[in-house]
Amino acid sequence: MDTFSTFIFLVCIHLCLVYFLCNYWGKVFVASMEIVVEGQNQPKIALETIKLYEMEDDRISLLPNCLLLEILSRLQCTKDVIRTGILSTRWKHLWNSVPTLTFTYIDFNHPLSDFVSFVDKTLTQCHELKLKKFGVYTCYDIEFESQFNRWIRYAISCNVEELILKLWYPGSKAEFQLDQSLYISSCFIDLTLAGSVFNPMGMISWKKLRSLYISDVILNEDLIENILSGSPLLENLVLDDCYGFSRLDITSKSVKNLMLVGYMDPDDDYANNIMRINAPDILSLTIKGCLLMWKILLLNMSSLVEANFDYEKFGYYETTSEEAEEDMLKGFIVNCRNVKELKIGFFCSKVLARLEAKGFVFPSNMNFQPYCCVPSPSLYSDSDSLLDSD
Ligand SMILES: *[C@@H]1O[C@H](CO)[C@@H](O)[C@H](O)[C@H]1NC(C)=O
């Protein structure tokens, strides 16, 4: 319902804009035509058009502030929002009331310190009391830890609903220590944390959180339990390239969608661990990315109705035998016996083909969508035989 009303709202905004623009250009056009018909001398046309232009030029600015702010908040980055300040005096101070702030460090010709100063300066000029979204996408240097944490505290002080913190590290492990206030802030609805050190000192309390995306973070079973028990409304959980746990117990009844993207423990050279996933209440499960581990075992998945297996099981090491790969996929399929929608990616399709060649029969109740993105004469043929076939 929420998405739907947002959609309707956006359609309305677009219609308004189209209406205003058409109306505006239409009038300029008609006026110009009239002048062409009436007047004989060219300069008059130009003059009249300019006058008309001046008269009409604030048509968009006639929109109420809340609508302009809504439009500005759709811009990808705060720098662009600030740039709209040159449009007119009305726009000059509009940007600092926009409820979304997004900062991206992409101008690598300038040092990171310039980016940090820009964010600092921008935040001192903002007037938000309530932030919908605060996003930072940048590489990280420990030199700026206190600034980064100040930004987080700023966002929290504005009761931010969606916080995105995506940090990357040139050639080293995540080292940004998240501010402790982040773990007990009840304002978040949507939280994206990539490339941080996750170390809450106490109990996590994310009372309103519905979606959590964690990436490149070391977790363990206790942390996962702390997250789940502290987020009673959590529906969507994505663990992207996180590691450090061998059991994923989704004890929370609210979590409906679980996505596991890749697993690789850089400290485990043998990648011979087994991960157990127990999630009796989730409705949808996606496992994708590169799994550097021996196998995943699904335990109780009794509510599952949708599953997507699009992982690969190789990497630097020849970790798993073909039998182990087949065992794992067979286990998945058998465990998904109530699933209505099953999607299978390229790697898993090949494993499934081997299973079927050995007599495995696919459960008939499943609506099974095999991998079909590559135009291939045969769905299950592997790439070697494809090359050889002509
Ligand atoms: C799986 O979990 C559900 C819900 O918690 C429970 O009712 C059911 O008995 C469990 N099944 C097995 C086989 O443990």
The ligand as an SDF file (V2000), in Angstrom:
LIG
                    3D

 14 14  0  0  0  0  0  0  0  0999 V2000
    9.4760  -26.4670   11.9930 C   0  0  0  0  0  0  0  0  0  0  0  0
    9.0700  -25.2700   12.6420 O   0  0  0  0  0  0  0  0  0  0  0  0
    7.6750  -25.1610   12.7980 C   0  0  0  0  0  0  0  0  0  0  0  0
    7.3940  -23.7640   13.3060 C   0  0  0  0  0  0  0  0  0  0  0  0
    8.2580  -23.4280   14.3500 O   0  0  0  0  0  0  0  0  0  0  0  0
    7.1800  -26.2590   13.7230 C   0  0  0  0  0  0  0  0  0  0  0  0
    5.7950  -26.1830   13.9000 O   0  0  0  0  0  0  0  0  0  0  0  0
    7.5490  -27.6010   13.1180 C   0  0  0  0  0  0  0  0  0  0  0  0
    7.2170  -28.6350   13.9900 O   0  0  0  0  0  0  0  0  0  0  0  0
    9.0340  -27.6620   12.7930 C   0  0  0  0  0  0  0  0  0  0  0  0
    9.3110  -28.8670   12.0380 N   0  0  0  0  0  0  0  0  0  0  0  0
   10.3020  -29.7020   12.3370 C   0  0  0  0  0  0  0  0  0  0  0  0
   10.4470  -30.8780   11.4450 C   0  0  0  0  0  0  0  0  0  0  0  0
   11.0420  -29.5200   13.2790 O   0  0  0  0  0  0  0  0  0  0  0  0
  1  2  1  0
  1 10  1  0
  2  3  1  0
  3  4  1  0
  3  6  1  0
  4  5  1  0
  6  7  1  0
  6  8  1  0
  8  9  1  0
  8 10  1  0
 10 11  1  0
 11 12  1  0
 12 13  1  0
 12 14  2  0
M  END
$$$$
